[in-house]
Amino acid sequence: MAQIRNRTILITGASSGIGEATARELAPGGANLFLGARRTDRLSALAEELGERAGWCALDVTDAASFDAFVDAAEERFGRIDALVNNAGVMPLSPLVSIKRDEWKRMIDVNIHGVLNGIASVLPRFTAQHDGHVINVASIAAHLVVPTAAVYCGTKHAVRAITEGLRLEHDEIRATLISPGVVATELGHDISDPALAADLIEWRRKSLTPDAIARAVRFALEQPAGVDINEVIVRPTAAGM
């Protein structure tokens, strides 16, 4: 884990699930971790548990100013930023015929604008220092479309395209897409359709735990200079998705 020692890594959506698991996975390697999410009580508790190399700041990824403040606070705390893990996401599934415009907008704001806000906040620093790594956590939904998930899949296809665009535009900045299959997290807790909420519970009977995705993030971060892991798909062995 020498490649991440003393490197400053920012993680969004760090109050639970994949973000929290990633912080726990990276902490033993000596990384400086800066954690962002809206639930500051959880962030504070996690940072305290991880020790002096962990800091935190309230973050709303849909707000560009909030993201800029988050990145500024990380730089002030640790002096430099080496990587950003864009992990925050939402998944209120519904069939298109339900016309849930507010939920569609929320997915687009968090899943697409949130990623773009993160890239915008770190990219000037990365280009100036001729080094940096953006890891975007997408989903297997970046590769397929299923009923009730048209908008969600659309946002994750967009993240895949954005990640590839970033890679192609910058020779000195690494860009990685992590595409998890079904994972046991809080994602989807905001599904408003009772039948779909029940279906999600059934889908997760065969699912990964968040640490599986955290290990994929660590793998990408640990590569030596000049090696860019462009994409990792992680799915449970026993499930189709």
C-alpha positions as a Python dict, from the first residue, in 0.01 Angstrom:
ca = {
    (1, 'M'): (0, 0, 0),
    (2, 'A'): (305, 225, -32),
    (3, 'Q'): (149, 408, -327),
    (4, 'I'): (-117, 569, -107),
    (5, 'R'): (96, 650, 198),
    (6, 'N'): (88, 1024, 271),
    (7, 'R'): (-136, 1087, -30),
    (8, 'T'): (-445, 1298, 29),
    (9, 'I'): (-763, 1129, -91),
    (10, 'L'): (-1104, 1296, -85),
    (11, 'I'): (-1415, 1076, -58),
    (12, 'T'): (-1773, 1191, -112),
    (13, 'G'): (-2074, 1008, 29),
    (14, 'A'): (-1844, 897, 308),
    (15, 'S'): (-2102, 875, 587),
    (16, 'S'): (-2210, 520, 497),
    (17, 'G'): (-2189, 239, 245),
    (18, 'I'): (-1912, 235, -14),
    (19, 'G'): (-1773, 573, 92),
    (20, 'E'): (-1735, 471, 456),
    (21, 'A'): (-1593, 133, 356),
    (22, 'T'): (-1340, 303, 128),
    (23, 'A'): (-1221, 527, 410),
    (24, 'R'): (-1177, 222, 634),
    (25, 'E'): (-993, 36, 358),
    (26, 'L'): (-748, 318, 286),
    (27, 'A'): (-676, 432, 640),
    (28, 'P'): (-434, 147, 730),
    (29, 'G'): (-220, 237, 428),
    (30, 'G'): (-128, 575, 574),
    (31, 'A'): (-335, 792, 340),
    (32, 'N'): (-462, 1133, 442),
    (33, 'L'): (-839, 1106, 412),
    (34, 'F'): (-1085, 1392, 380),
    (35, 'L'): (-1446, 1285, 406),
    (36, 'G'): (-1756, 1462, 278),
    (37, 'A'): (-2131, 1405, 313),
    (38, 'R'): (-2442, 1577, 443),
    (39, 'R'): (-2468, 1369, 764),
    (40, 'T'): (-2197, 1539, 963),
    (41, 'D'): (-2258, 1342, 1282),
    (42, 'R'): (-2154, 1023, 1104),
    (43, 'L'): (-1857, 1193, 937),
    (44, 'S'): (-1732, 1327, 1267),
    (45, 'A'): (-1758, 987, 1435),
    (46, 'L'): (-1583, 811, 1147),
    (47, 'A'): (-1300, 1064, 1129),
    (48, 'E'): (-1246, 1042, 1503),
    (49, 'E'): (-1230, 664, 1480),
    (50, 'L'): (-980, 671, 1192),
    (51, 'G'): (-746, 912, 1371),
    (52, 'E'): (-542, 1221, 1297),
    (53, 'R'): (-498, 1142, 928),
    (54, 'A'): (-874, 1178, 872),
    (55, 'G'): (-1061, 1506, 836),
    (56, 'W'): (-1413, 1589, 732),
    (57, 'C'): (-1639, 1865, 607),
    (58, 'A'): (-2010, 1895, 536),
    (59, 'L'): (-2070, 1851, 164),
    (60, 'D'): (-2363, 1886, -72),
    (61, 'V'): (-2227, 1758, -402),
    (62, 'T'): (-2505, 1931, -597),
    (63, 'D'): (-2380, 2272, -481),
    (64, 'A'): (-2066, 2387, -663),
    (65, 'A'): (-1976, 2630, -385),
    (66, 'S'): (-2009, 2354, -125),
    (67, 'F'): (-1778, 2130, -326),
    (68, 'D'): (-1523, 2410, -369),
    (69, 'A'): (-1529, 2470, 7),
    (70, 'F'): (-1483, 2099, 72),
    (71, 'V'): (-1177, 2083, -152),
    (72, 'D'): (-1036, 2407, -7),
    (73, 'A'): (-1075, 2265, 345),
    (74, 'A'): (-895, 1945, 246),
    (75, 'E'): (-607, 2139, 95),
    (76, 'E'): (-583, 2361, 402),
    (77, 'R'): (-575, 2055, 628),
    (78, 'F'): (-324, 1844, 435),
    (79, 'G'): (-148, 2087, 198),
    (80, 'R'): (-217, 1898, -124),
    (81, 'I'): (-483, 1687, -295),
    (82, 'D'): (-389, 1372, -482),
    (83, 'A'): (-716, 1192, -554),
    (84, 'L'): (-1091, 1237, -548),
    (85, 'V'): (-1336, 948, -509),
    (86, 'N'): (-1670, 1071, -643),
    (87, 'N'): (-1893, 822, -465),
    (88, 'A'): (-2212, 1006, -365),
    (89, 'G'): (-2522, 888, -551),
    (90, 'V'): (-2897, 833, -527),
    (91, 'M'): (-3129, 574, -685),
    (92, 'P'): (-3504, 639, -643),
    (93, 'L'): (-3618, 391, -907),
    (94, 'S'): (-3956, 423, -1076),
    (95, 'P'): (-4114, 346, -1414),
    (96, 'L'): (-4113, 642, -1649),
    (97, 'V'): (-4492, 639, -1662),
    (98, 'S'): (-4496, 743, -1294),
    (99, 'I'): (-4366, 1086, -1408),
    (100, 'K'): (-4161, 1148, -1093),
    (101, 'R'): (-3995, 1464, -1217),
    (102, 'D'): (-3857, 1563, -877),
    (103, 'E'): (-3686, 1225, -840),
    (104, 'W'): (-3546, 1244, -1193),
    (105, 'K'): (-3402, 1587, -1120),
    (106, 'R'): (-3253, 1467, -792),
    (107, 'M'): (-3075, 1180, -967),
    (108, 'I'): (-2939, 1408, -1237),
    (109, 'D'): (-2827, 1667, -982),
    (110, 'V'): (-2649, 1420, -752),
    (111, 'N'): (-2527, 1155, -994),
    (112, 'I'): (-2416, 1380, -1282),
    (113, 'H'): (-2378, 1736, -1155),
    (114, 'G'): (-2223, 1603, -834),
    (115, 'V'): (-1950, 1427, -1032),
    (116, 'L'): (-1893, 1732, -1252),
    (117, 'N'): (-1875, 1961, -949),
    (118, 'G'): (-1609, 1739, -801),
    (119, 'I'): (-1406, 1733, -1120),
    (120, 'A'): (-1435, 2111, -1153),
    (121, 'S'): (-1310, 2161, -798),
    (122, 'V'): (-999, 1944, -826),
    (123, 'L'): (-904, 1972, -1193),
    (124, 'P'): (-723, 2308, -1175),
    (125, 'R'): (-509, 2172, -891),
    (126, 'F'): (-437, 1848, -1073),
    (127, 'T'): (-337, 2022, -1394),
    (128, 'A'): (-113, 2265, -1205),
    (129, 'Q'): (69, 1985, -1022),
    (130, 'H'): (75, 1757, -1332),
    (131, 'D'): (-69, 1474, -1129),
    (132, 'G'): (-399, 1359, -982),
    (133, 'H'): (-653, 1080, -987),
    (134, 'V'): (-1031, 1099, -1021),
    (135, 'I'): (-1223, 784, -935),
    (136, 'N'): (-1591, 792, -1022),
    (137, 'V'): (-1814, 529, -867),
    (138, 'A'): (-2080, 448, -1126),
    (139, 'S'): (-2274, 122, -1138),
    (140, 'I'): (-2334, -181, -1355),
    (141, 'A'): (-2618, 48, -1469),
    (142, 'A'): (-2352, 232, -1671),
    (143, 'H'): (-2347, -72, -1901),
    (144, 'L'): (-2712, -174, -1928),
    (145, 'V'): (-3066, -47, -1896),
    (146, 'V'): (-3344, -219, -1702),
    (147, 'P'): (-3712, -132, -1653),
    (148, 'T'): (-3779, 121, -1373),
    (149, 'A'): (-3415, 237, -1391),
    (150, 'A'): (-3412, 434, -1716),
    (151, 'V'): (-3316, 765, -1556),
    (152, 'Y'): (-3076, 610, -1307),
    (153, 'C'): (-2906, 414, -1586),
    (154, 'G'): (-2892, 732, -1792),
    (155, 'T'): (-2706, 913, -1516),
    (156, 'K'): (-2456, 630, -1480),
    (157, 'H'): (-2401, 606, -1855),
    (158, 'A'): (-2323, 979, -1837),
    (159, 'V'): (-2069, 924, -1559),
    (160, 'R'): (-1900, 659, -1771),
    (161, 'A'): (-1877, 901, -2065),
    (162, 'I'): (-1749, 1185, -1846),
    (163, 'T'): (-1481, 963, -1696),
    (164, 'E'): (-1360, 855, -2038),
    (165, 'G'): (-1362, 1214, -2159),
    (166, 'L'): (-1147, 1319, -1864),
    (167, 'R'): (-901, 1039, -1938),
    (168, 'L'): (-870, 1136, -2304),
    (169, 'E'): (-822, 1506, -2235),
    (170, 'H'): (-540, 1476, -1977),
    (171, 'D'): (-223, 1272, -2015),
    (172, 'E'): (-106, 1335, -1659),
    (173, 'I'): (-433, 1278, -1473),
    (174, 'R'): (-565, 931, -1407),
    (175, 'A'): (-936, 860, -1445),
    (176, 'T'): (-1102, 545, -1318),
    (177, 'L'): (-1460, 421, -1334),
    (178, 'I'): (-1569, 172, -1067),
    (179, 'S'): (-1892, -5, -1165),
    (180, 'P'): (-2043, -208, -881),
    (181, 'G'): (-2315, -464, -922),
    (182, 'V'): (-2569, -511, -645),
    (183, 'V'): (-2422, -393, -313),
    (184, 'A'): (-2580, -398, 32),
    (185, 'T'): (-2591, -24, 107),
    (186, 'E'): (-2850, 246, 178),
    (187, 'L'): (-2872, 326, -195),
    (188, 'G'): (-3235, 309, -297),
    (189, 'H'): (-3372, 388, 49),
    (190, 'D'): (-3561, 675, -113),
    (191, 'I'): (-3760, 459, -357),
    (192, 'S'): (-4116, 581, -317),
    (193, 'D'): (-4287, 287, -488),
    (194, 'P'): (-4354, 17, -221),
    (195, 'A'): (-4340, -270, -473),
    (196, 'L'): (-4004, -154, -610),
    (197, 'A'): (-3869, -107, -258),
    (198, 'A'): (-3964, -468, -184),
    (199, 'D'): (-3801, -581, -510),
    (200, 'L'): (-3477, -411, -408),
    (201, 'I'): (-3472, -610, -83),
    (202, 'E'): (-3511, -927, -288),
    (203, 'W'): (-3233, -828, -532),
    (204, 'R'): (-2999, -772, -239),
    (205, 'R'): (-3036, -1126, -110),
    (206, 'K'): (-2736, -1196, -333),
    (207, 'S'): (-2521, -888, -305),
    (208, 'L'): (-2171, -763, -239),
    (209, 'T'): (-2073, -590, 81),
    (210, 'P'): (-1929, -237, 47),
    (211, 'D'): (-1575, -351, 133),
    (212, 'A'): (-1560, -535, -200),
    (213, 'I'): (-1592, -205, -384),
    (214, 'A'): (-1353, -35, -144),
    (215, 'R'): (-1086, -290, -237),
    (216, 'A'): (-1138, -207, -605),
    (217, 'V'): (-1088, 163, -527),
    (218, 'R'): (-771, 82, -337),
    (219, 'F'): (-644, -132, -626),
    (220, 'A'): (-683, 158, -868),
    (221, 'L'): (-513, 401, -630),
    (222, 'E'): (-218, 173, -560),
    (223, 'Q'): (-95, 152, -918),
    (224, 'P'): (247, 305, -991),
    (225, 'A'): (288, 625, -1187),
    (226, 'G'): (208, 573, -1552),
    (227, 'V'): (-52, 302, -1489),
    (228, 'D'): (-418, 403, -1511),
    (229, 'I'): (-686, 148, -1428),
    (230, 'N'): (-960, 279, -1655),
    (231, 'E'): (-1250, 67, -1535),
    (232, 'V'): (-1331, -206, -1285),
    (233, 'I'): (-1663, -393, -1281),
    (234, 'V'): (-1734, -577, -956),
    (235, 'R'): (-2035, -807, -935),
    (236, 'P'): (-2146, -1079, -693),
    (237, 'T'): (-2060, -1424, -820),
    (238, 'A'): (-2406, -1561, -745),
    (239, 'A'): (-2618, -1289, -909),
    (240, 'G'): (-2679, -1176, -1264),
    (241, 'M'): (-2633, -810, -1168),
}
